[in-house]
Every structure is written in structure tokens, then in C-alpha cells.
Amino acid sequence: MNSTPQPISNLRAKEACKYLGIGESTLWLYVRQNKITPIKLSKRVTIFPKSELDNFITSCSEENNTAKTA
């Protein structure tokens, strides 16, 4: 048996919120604004790829750096 922990690649909504440090309503707002793209597995199950969340964090920090220098 492999006891090495597997890297997290997908997060549920509550986990994604905790990872990003935002509330659930803000997460779903970002989804509606196409800032974050989730994967719908079923009617009641949506996951967020960690890579998508990392890209979102990067784009937000780049926007903040651009706004500060403008």
C-alpha cells in the first residue's frame, strides 16, 4: 500500500473558498463572471481544479500589480 499522500488536484466549493480565502457567494459570483471555471460532475456536484484556482490567484495578483503602477 502506498502511504504517500496524493497531491490535491480538485476541490469542492467549500474547500475552494477556504483555499482562496473568500466566501461561497463570492466564489459563485466569480464563476458567473467567468473568472473561475468549475467542472460540473452532476446536478449537485461541482469541483474546482486546483490549477484553475492557482491561475485565478496569479491573475488577481497581476491585476493588483498593474493597478498599483498605473
Backbone as CSV, one residue per row, in Angstrom:
resi,resn,N_x,N_y,N_z,CA_x,CA_y,CA_z,C_x,C_y,C_z
1,MET,0.832,-1.177,0.000,0.000,0.000,0.000,0.882,1.248,0.000
2,ASN,0.499,2.235,-0.764,1.271,3.471,-0.882,0.799,4.454,0.181
3,SER,1.668,4.828,1.099,1.285,5.736,2.180,1.610,7.200,1.874
4,THR,2.157,7.459,0.691,2.483,8.829,0.304,1.197,9.582,0.000
5,PRO,0.967,10.745,0.636,-0.259,11.493,0.355,-0.287,11.977,-1.089
6,GLN,-1.453,11.864,-1.695,-1.630,12.317,-3.071,-1.839,13.824,-3.077
7,PRO,-1.256,14.532,-4.051,-1.484,15.972,-4.137,-2.948,16.248,-4.487
8,ILE,-3.488,17.294,-3.909,-4.877,17.655,-4.163,-4.949,18.314,-5.530
9,SER,-5.812,17.774,-6.389,-5.919,18.350,-7.722,-7.283,19.002,-7.956
10,ASN,-8.303,18.582,-7.200,-9.644,19.148,-7.341,-10.222,19.435,-5.959
11,LEU,-10.945,20.538,-5.864,-11.545,20.927,-4.596,-13.047,21.130,-4.775
12,ARG,-13.815,20.811,-3.743,-15.234,21.130,-3.739,-15.366,22.615,-3.405
13,ALA,-16.575,23.160,-3.496,-16.784,24.599,-3.341,-16.279,25.115,-1.989
14,LYS,-16.640,24.451,-0.898,-16.209,24.929,0.427,-14.700,24.882,0.575
15,GLU,-14.087,23.840,0.025,-12.624,23.727,0.077,-11.973,24.814,-0.775
16,ALA,-12.566,25.095,-1.928,-12.036,26.146,-2.807,-12.121,27.502,-2.121
17,CYS,-13.221,27.745,-1.423,-13.379,29.007,-0.688,-12.298,29.154,0.372
18,LYS,-12.065,28.090,1.092,-11.036,28.118,2.134,-9.661,28.344,1.510
19,TYR,-9.386,27.697,0.399,-8.110,27.828,-0.306,-7.887,29.262,-0.784
20,LEU,-8.973,29.890,-1.284,-8.869,31.258,-1.803,-9.052,32.322,-0.722
21,GLY,-9.604,31.938,0.420,-9.851,32.904,1.485,-11.046,33.802,1.189
22,ILE,-12.074,33.251,0.537,-13.274,34.011,0.184,-14.513,33.246,0.633
23,GLY,-15.662,33.900,0.603,-16.921,33.257,0.938,-17.508,32.531,-0.266
24,GLU,-18.485,31.656,0.010,-19.100,30.888,-1.074,-19.823,31.774,-2.072
25,SER,-20.506,32.809,-1.600,-21.225,33.676,-2.540,-20.240,34.382,-3.477
26,THR,-19.073,34.728,-2.971,-18.049,35.365,-3.809,-17.506,34.367,-4.831
27,LEU,-17.312,33.129,-4.419,-16.851,32.095,-5.349,-17.833,31.948,-6.508
28,TRP,-19.120,31.841,-6.198,-20.121,31.670,-7.248,-20.261,32.936,-8.093
29,LEU,-20.017,34.103,-7.517,-20.004,35.338,-8.295,-18.881,35.279,-9.333
30,TYR,-17.693,34.837,-8.914,-16.565,34.714,-9.833,-16.855,33.692,-10.933
31,VAL,-17.597,32.635,-10.596,-17.991,31.652,-11.608,-18.910,32.314,-12.632
32,ARG,-19.913,33.074,-12.153,-20.836,33.763,-13.070,-20.108,34.788,-13.932
33,GLN,-19.063,35.402,-13.396,-18.282,36.397,-14.139,-17.204,35.755,-15.029
34,ASN,-17.179,34.420,-15.062,-16.199,33.653,-15.850,-14.757,33.912,-15.429
35,LYS,-14.560,34.247,-14.174,-13.201,34.417,-13.659,-12.625,33.078,-13.207
36,ILE,-13.511,32.144,-12.801,-13.131,30.805,-12.380,-14.038,29.829,-13.125
37,THR,-13.457,28.775,-13.689,-14.238,27.781,-14.427,-14.306,26.481,-13.638
38,PRO,-15.496,26.126,-13.143,-15.645,24.870,-12.416,-15.923,23.708,-13.374
39,ILE,-15.917,22.506,-12.833,-16.303,21.316,-13.579,-17.532,20.732,-12.899
40,LYS,-18.601,20.610,-13.641,-19.855,20.077,-13.116,-19.852,18.568,-13.323
41,LEU,-19.793,17.800,-12.229,-19.783,16.341,-12.322,-21.192,15.766,-12.380
42,SER,-22.104,16.415,-11.674,-23.501,16.000,-11.678,-24.336,17.209,-11.284
43,LYS,-25.623,17.007,-11.159,-26.514,18.111,-10.822,-26.120,18.789,-9.509
44,ARG,-25.601,18.014,-8.571,-25.297,18.555,-7.252,-23.810,18.577,-6.903
45,VAL,-22.965,18.131,-7.812,-21.528,18.054,-7.504,-20.737,18.887,-8.507
46,THR,-20.061,19.892,-7.973,-19.191,20.751,-8.767,-17.813,20.754,-8.120
47,ILE,-16.794,20.628,-8.943,-15.432,20.675,-8.428,-14.673,21.809,-9.113
48,PHE,-13.617,22.231,-8.451,-12.773,23.303,-8.954,-11.346,22.769,-9.047
49,PRO,-10.798,22.681,-10.259,-9.402,22.235,-10.380,-8.473,23.199,-9.653
50,LYS,-7.565,22.655,-8.869,-6.627,23.488,-8.123,-5.813,24.363,-9.068
51,SER,-5.501,23.841,-10.249,-4.748,24.630,-11.229,-5.548,25.860,-11.666
52,GLU,-6.867,25.714,-11.789,-7.733,26.845,-12.143,-7.715,27.902,-11.037
53,LEU,-7.750,27.452,-9.792,-7.710,28.381,-8.653,-6.354,29.080,-8.581
54,ASP,-5.281,28.345,-8.843,-3.938,28.944,-8.851,-3.821,29.993,-9.959
55,ASN,-4.387,29.703,-11.132,-4.385,30.678,-12.228,-5.163,31.935,-11.842
56,PHE,-6.275,31.749,-11.143,-7.079,32.882,-10.685,-6.278,33.748,-9.714
57,ILE,-5.594,33.115,-8.786,-4.768,33.850,-7.814,-3.688,34.642,-8.541
58,THR,-3.039,34.013,-9.503,-1.991,34.677,-10.280,-2.550,35.875,-11.038
59,SER,-3.707,35.697,-11.679,-4.291,36.802,-12.460,-4.707,37.952,-11.550
60,CYS,-5.195,37.636,-10.352,-5.570,38.703,-9.408,-4.342,39.477,-8.943
61,SER,-3.255,38.777,-8.661,-2.049,39.471,-8.204,-1.454,40.306,-9.333
62,GLU,-1.546,39.824,-10.567,-1.055,40.606,-11.706,-1.906,41.867,-11.904
63,GLU,-3.235,41.741,-11.736,-4.121,42.911,-11.853,-3.792,43.944,-10.777
64,ASN,-3.527,43.473,-9.559,-3.183,44.388,-8.467,-1.862,45.086,-8.732
65,ASN,-0.894,44.371,-9.274,0.398,44.995,-9.590,0.255,46.010,-10.700
66,THR,-0.569,45.725,-11.692,-0.801,46.654,-12.800,-1.518,47.904,-12.302
67,ALA,-2.510,47.728,-11.428,-3.280,48.853,-10.907,-2.401,49.765,-10.051
68,LYS,-1.455,49.200,-9.309,-0.587,49.999,-8.439,0.409,50.836,-9.250
69,THR,0.840,50.318,-10.402,1.828,51.028,-11.198,1.189,52.029,-12.157
70,ALA,-0.114,51.918,-12.356,-0.794,52.836,-13.295,-1.100,54.175,-12.649
